[in-house]
């Protein structure tokens, strides 16, 4: 089989390849800075991708083209990786029709099943998650399947249809969260289907699902999570659709502050935005005492 490497270079970018692996949070120019998808690290600025090239500046300490990336990700030779890209993006007969491919990849379809979860687990007590929260959000420990040995958290669209489960490791695994392949978390806001019914005084926007749990226990039902530190344009549209006011309560680390400033820039063009910066050592909503959270939120309402 003859492989036209030039055709791959001209038609497939790193953005295209990363989207195949469920990564959708890109800058406006299509570039990406985030955790390395090759070694599943925790450094939020380790991996840089732009055009058809990439670099990992931490554990991998390597870089290359989109073909090299797929070769490492799939454990293939360069030639076999190129073949896979040709198949994925239909390059065997002329150039790829990019718009049609992207639209097909980005669809979040409702699940046709529900996981069997156990409401009792020591990890939930360690994270100070009470029984009411477990029941309200239908979370629990999963013993089988893709979320095996993790706390599974159901994620819905704004209409309440179950789209996916994300899993939180309970055994110290380096990959703290597991996002199912093919699920585009940047197209949804966690808990929006419930929070939209309590958005009279606006929506509180946080990074993670456990931040939502902590605020719920502090008495707030109007909380949504972006499931990360970066608000996407799709998520911004969902917020604007359901409220005229947003309170941004992101983590107080560098990534959180950067993400909050970006989110404020997008949202403030259409709705009223208030931002809260948490200081160390408790610079994550999940780490803040519930009474203190009430005080923080009421000060900006």
Phi, psi and omega in degrees: 000128178274130179249123177269094183296328178297321179295321177297313180301320183284338188243345183235120178259171175296328177300316179300313182294317181296325177297329177298335181257019174083012178262124185226001184267090184247160173285170184300330180275005178090358179280168183219135172228123182183199178291147183286121179282356179274316179249007176054048180281177182256349182290117185286356179232019185287326190248127179238132178223136178206137183063234178249017181240160181211162174212141169246123186260011180240248189299314180294316182051044182219171176203178179164205181264176177300328178292317178298322180297311180296323179299316179289318183295320184262359183057053182239166171287165179301318181296315180293324177295319178297319177300319181295320178295321177299318180291314183300318188250017171052055183262003183290333180236083179082191183280156183284143174270094191297315186299316181296320181293314182297317180298323180291319184292327192276002185281128173262110181264143178301144177286153178254013181213166173232142179281148174273116186240150178257123185289336182262125173199138182304328182298322180295323177292321179300323180273007177062038177265119184273173185296323180298319179293318178302316181290318183297317183264357177058042180264165179175174182276134182252132182259345183222161174086197186297333179257025181305133178064029177227159169282118183265134184236114181288138179240132183241162170277180185293343178269356178094007178281134180289122183255325186190170168242137169252147187242133177258124180295146180240002186241022178080014179300142179298324176276087186300316182243140176248121177253125182302140176299132180091356176262126184258093185295335181285357177265357182226163172242122180299130176078007181298324183297335175267313187298329183298336178279355181233026188264021180302321179260018178102174177251136173268124185250122180236178182276305191246165183293326179289335171295320177298316180299316182297317180290325176299317180290342175273359175106008183253122178256358182260045185245135176231156180235142178276352182058055182153189181253005184235123177278126178274165178296324178296317178294322177298319178298321179294321179296311182298327181294330189249357180200163176248012180209137178227139173249117182267118181234072181273171176297154182271011177277179185300315181295321181293316180294319178298316179294323180293318179296320179294316180297318180298322179297322180287310188287325186294347176286342186233332182221170177286132182233132172240139182240143178236128178253121179270135181265154177296155004277339180268074185260020173231137180308325181296338183264353185272139176303141185298323177295323178291324176298317177302315181298316181298313183292316182295334179291335183254354178292000000 
